[in-house]
Amino acid sequence: VDPFLSLLHSISSALSDAELSAMKFLCRDKIRKRKLEAVQSGRELFIILMEQQEMASDNLEFLRKLLQHIDRDDLVAQLVRFEEEEPHAPEDQPDVREKPNAVICDNVGREWKKLMRELGMPEVKLDRIEAAHRFNLYEQLVQALREWQRWKGKDAKVADLIKALRGCNLNLVADMVEE
C-alpha cells in the first residue's frame, strides 16, 4: 500500500462532518462550487486536490494549512511524521549539473511521449502525466522529465537523454543539450 495514500485515508477517517465542511469551505478558491458540493468525504476532497496538483506526497503544504485552520494539530503531527519518514536520500537524486531540461522542454514539443518512451518510461506514467496537465504541453514534458529523473535516481544521465533524443531523430535538440 502506498504510504501517502494510507496517510490520506487515515486523515480522512479522522475528520468529523463539521471539519470536512470547514475544509471544503477553505478550498472554495481551488475547486469549483459544484464539485465541492458533491464531496462527501475527506478522501473525495483529497482526490480532487491531487488531480488539481494542489497536493502530492512531496507537496503537503496545502494539506498542512487546511489541517491547521481546522485546529487538528494531531493530524498535522501525523503529517509531519510522514514527511520525516519519507526517504529523501541525496544519492537517489540526479546530479544537479545534469539538468538540460529547459533546453529539452523548449524544443521537443509534441514529440515528448516518443522521447519518454525512448527513455523507457512506462506508458501508464505517461498517461497520468498527460491527464494531469491535459492542456499544457510544456508542463507535460517538464513533469515527464522530473518523473524520469525520480524513477532513474542517480542513474538519470545527460548521456541517456542525448541518446534518446537522437533515437527519436531530434538531433538538433540533442546538439543543443550537448552544448
C-alpha positions as CSV (number, residue, x, y, z in Angstrom):
1,V,0.0,0.0,0.0
2,D,1.3,3.5,-0.9
3,P,2.3,5.2,2.3
4,F,0.9,8.6,1.1
5,L,-2.5,7.1,0.2
6,S,-2.5,5.4,3.6
7,L,-1.8,8.7,5.3
8,L,-4.7,10.4,3.4
9,H,-7.0,7.6,4.3
10,S,-6.1,7.9,8.0
11,I,-6.6,11.7,7.9
12,S,-9.9,11.3,6.1
13,S,-11.2,8.7,8.6
14,A,-10.4,11.1,11.5
15,L,-12.4,14.1,10.1
16,S,-15.8,14.9,11.5
17,D,-18.5,16.2,9.2
18,A,-18.0,19.7,10.6
19,E,-14.3,19.6,9.9
20,L,-14.9,18.3,6.4
21,S,-17.3,21.1,5.8
22,A,-14.7,23.6,7.0
23,M,-12.1,22.2,4.8
24,K,-14.4,22.3,1.8
25,F,-15.1,26.0,2.6
26,L,-11.3,26.7,2.7
27,C,-11.0,25.0,-0.8
28,R,-13.5,27.3,-2.5
29,D,-10.8,29.2,-4.3
30,K,-9.3,25.9,-5.6
31,I,-12.3,23.8,-6.5
32,R,-15.5,24.7,-8.4
33,K,-18.6,25.0,-6.3
34,R,-20.5,22.2,-8.0
35,K,-17.6,19.8,-7.5
36,L,-17.2,20.8,-3.8
37,E,-20.9,20.2,-3.2
38,A,-20.6,16.6,-4.3
39,V,-17.7,15.9,-1.9
40,Q,-18.9,13.6,0.9
41,S,-15.6,12.6,2.5
42,G,-12.1,13.7,3.1
43,R,-10.9,11.1,0.7
44,E,-13.0,12.6,-2.1
45,L,-11.7,16.0,-1.3
46,F,-8.1,14.7,-1.4
47,I,-8.6,13.0,-4.7
48,I,-9.7,16.3,-6.3
49,L,-6.8,18.2,-4.7
50,M,-4.3,15.7,-6.0
51,E,-5.9,15.9,-9.5
52,Q,-5.5,19.6,-9.4
53,Q,-1.9,19.4,-8.3
54,E,-2.6,21.2,-5.0
55,M,-1.0,18.3,-3.1
56,A,1.2,15.3,-3.6
57,S,3.4,13.1,-1.5
58,D,6.2,15.6,-1.9
59,N,4.0,18.7,-1.6
60,L,2.0,18.6,1.6
61,E,1.9,22.4,2.4
62,F,-1.7,23.0,1.3
63,L,-2.9,20.0,3.3
64,R,-0.9,21.2,6.3
65,K,-2.6,24.6,6.1
66,L,-6.0,23.1,5.9
67,L,-5.4,20.9,9.0
68,Q,-4.0,23.9,10.9
69,H,-7.1,26.0,10.0
70,I,-9.5,23.4,11.4
71,D,-7.3,23.1,14.6
72,R,-6.3,19.4,14.1
73,D,-2.8,19.6,15.5
74,D,-2.9,15.8,15.9
75,L,-3.3,15.3,12.2
76,V,-0.6,17.9,11.5
77,A,1.7,15.9,13.7
78,Q,0.8,12.8,11.7
79,L,1.6,14.7,8.5
80,V,5.0,15.8,9.9
81,R,5.8,12.2,10.9
82,F,5.1,11.1,7.4
83,E,7.4,13.7,5.9
84,E,10.2,12.8,8.3
85,E,9.9,9.1,7.5
86,E,9.8,9.6,3.7
87,P,13.2,8.6,2.3
88,H,14.9,11.6,0.7
89,A,18.3,10.1,0.1
90,P,20.5,12.5,-1.7
91,E,22.3,9.7,-3.6
92,D,19.0,8.8,-5.2
93,Q,18.6,12.3,-6.8
94,P,20.0,13.2,-10.2
95,D,23.2,15.2,-10.4
96,V,22.4,18.9,-10.2
97,R,24.8,19.6,-13.1
98,E,22.8,17.3,-15.3
99,K,19.7,19.5,-15.9
100,P,19.3,20.1,-19.6
101,N,15.5,20.1,-19.0
102,A,14.9,23.7,-20.0
103,V,16.6,23.1,-23.4
104,I,14.6,19.9,-24.0
105,C,11.3,21.5,-22.8
106,D,11.7,24.5,-25.0
107,N,12.4,22.4,-28.1
108,V,10.8,19.0,-28.0
109,G,7.0,19.9,-28.2
110,R,4.5,17.2,-29.2
111,E,7.2,14.6,-29.5
112,W,7.6,14.4,-25.7
113,K,5.9,11.0,-25.4
114,K,8.1,9.5,-28.1
115,L,11.2,10.8,-26.2
116,M,9.9,9.4,-22.9
117,R,9.2,6.0,-24.4
118,E,12.7,6.0,-25.8
119,L,13.9,6.6,-22.2
120,G,12.0,3.6,-21.1
121,M,9.2,5.3,-19.2
122,P,6.1,3.1,-18.6
123,E,3.0,4.1,-20.7
124,V,0.9,4.3,-17.5
125,K,3.1,7.1,-16.1
126,L,2.9,9.0,-19.4
127,D,-0.8,8.7,-19.5
128,R,-1.1,10.0,-15.9
129,I,1.1,13.0,-16.7
130,E,-0.9,13.8,-19.8
131,A,-4.2,13.6,-17.9
132,A,-2.9,15.8,-15.1
133,H,-1.7,18.5,-17.5
134,R,-4.1,18.0,-20.3
135,F,-3.9,21.4,-21.9
136,N,-0.3,22.3,-21.1
137,L,2.2,20.6,-23.4
138,Y,5.2,22.3,-21.9
139,E,4.2,21.2,-18.3
140,Q,3.6,17.6,-19.6
141,L,7.2,17.5,-20.7
142,V,8.5,19.1,-17.5
143,Q,6.7,16.6,-15.3
144,A,7.7,13.7,-17.5
145,L,11.4,14.6,-17.2
146,R,11.0,15.1,-13.4
147,E,9.3,11.7,-13.2
148,W,12.1,10.1,-15.3
149,Q,14.7,11.6,-13.0
150,R,12.9,10.3,-9.9
151,W,12.5,6.9,-11.5
152,K,16.1,6.6,-12.5
153,G,17.6,8.4,-9.5
154,K,21.4,8.7,-9.7
155,D,21.3,6.8,-13.0
156,A,19.5,9.7,-14.7
157,K,22.3,10.9,-17.0
158,V,22.5,13.5,-19.7
159,A,24.1,11.0,-22.0
160,D,20.9,8.9,-21.8
161,L,18.8,11.9,-22.7
162,I,21.1,12.7,-25.7
163,K,21.0,9.1,-26.9
164,A,17.1,9.1,-26.6
165,L,16.9,12.4,-28.4
166,R,19.0,11.0,-31.3
167,G,16.9,7.8,-31.2
168,C,13.8,10.0,-31.8
169,N,15.6,11.9,-34.7
170,L,15.7,15.0,-32.6
171,N,19.3,15.6,-33.4
172,L,19.1,19.4,-33.3
173,V,17.8,19.3,-29.7
174,A,20.5,16.7,-28.8
175,D,23.2,19.0,-30.2
176,M,21.8,21.9,-28.1
177,V,21.8,19.7,-25.0
178,E,25.4,18.7,-25.6
179,E,26.4,22.4,-25.8
